[in-house]
């Protein structure tokens, strides 16, 4: 379904690729492909481009005549300058630290939900995800060996084209604070920046030279609460996490993240850098539950990827025998 | 008086007889008739159960699939039942629910979802009927199908190979009488039971949605396994209904300790908004939806303004 808008024409001041062929085109930041825009809904004009990456590029509630291709901002038509926002979105990599003991569908959902949210703000494009299982020396109860947890995460991510597992943290000689893991991955990220963009439809699509990728800590909103636990986190580290990196916190039942933020001066100061995401599908699934179910011989199918379940059975993990 | 040494057996016994007497040594002892009852239970086949789930499955989600797993663990765990099969029966298009897409797609998605399951399968009978079929009739159809196939000595119903006490007993029985195993006629036919969530149980209260006699027959003749988070509400609902209360022994409430709120409605909403449904539905289902562009604001408008088939039918019959 395409719209031939008389308002959107050559003289409208919009980039050439917007009105090409009389229909709306847009650029998917992930695939770097120019796609035609589909308009869905009667009241809301949501343009969904590039089904593969499910990028929502503009979300506007306006009568059709006033439609303007500008991400997530309501604007009237003619006369308003449309900045080339698509290309100046900040690239983001999401880093999730945790035990992943074992990894579950809930962990994987965190990434999907966080990515959708960041894209819909119009300010970011998520270019990758990293799962970093914690070091064995964390000494959490029932923690199985790191190489198993890494292997399970790898199996779980076999079918994902943007999330990967990184064993660096688990391979260090000792446990390390989250902020150090962030620092490591951030420097790795900067080091691996692509120099040029691939062949595209014109220079309009090249990455703006100032768009440095950001690494954000992805976690459940309950982590915000743990900031209050005395001696669990260093104050300086909390500040560095929210100031230099940023957080994406996915809400879980029973937690009110806004409360945690307002209860802390540091978090309040950098709350613009703490993205609170509401997961519409309430899911109390946790690794603890999985471990208990497994030790009682109950089925965990459809709670974690089949490949992970097979691995657990083959290696006799979580059978309930004390380790 | 027989002393039972195996702790597990003792549990089963107390389930079966419900009456416990102790001698001076504190050992549980039983009267003769109770012993016979217990021995019969131990030696006979546990009641084989087929779980039947009816619904729109529009689309099927991981939550639907979890219902089966939870129900099987529960029923097998009682020691009285053995779940041998799970059946997903998507409703026909004639149900006329809002947003219901073609049965053809829903059936394929359910089949993709159960591709990797050893015991859950999809049945298309209901979806192929021209008119909407009451749930009771679907239950009856499947029970009759089981009865028909159990007369055939060559049973091909899938059995779960589960090691444990049952197999030991089976092996011991072989010493006593090979004949028993060769005479399937003496074996009970598996029983079909309706598997559902609490929403279906509570929909019994919606006027004209269900026929009262149907509800009675479903819980009386077949049985209900209801997976619920809010066990108290479901119990209260049963308590407040004479028909359900009468057959409460045939209604099994299974507690879902973790909230797993993956409803098809939310999936469709997420799809309309371009949000990811990964890890909420099986990957094959997600790919199928994407490939065929199944859910959109247009598809959600289907059957708007049309009266739901059961409401139409029951109201018409009430007025006739």
Interface residues (C-beta under 8 A of the other chain):
Chain A: X40 X41 X42 X46 X48 X51 X54 X55 X56 X105 X106 X108 X109 X112 X113 X115 X116 X159 X253 X280 X281 X282 X283 X284 X285 X286 X289 X298 X299 X300 X301 X302 X303 X306
Chain B: X62 X65 X66 X69 X70 X72 X73 X116 X117 X257 X258 X259 X260 X261 X262 X266 X269 X270 X272 X273 X274 X275 X276 X278 X279 X280 X282 X283 X290 X293 X296 X297
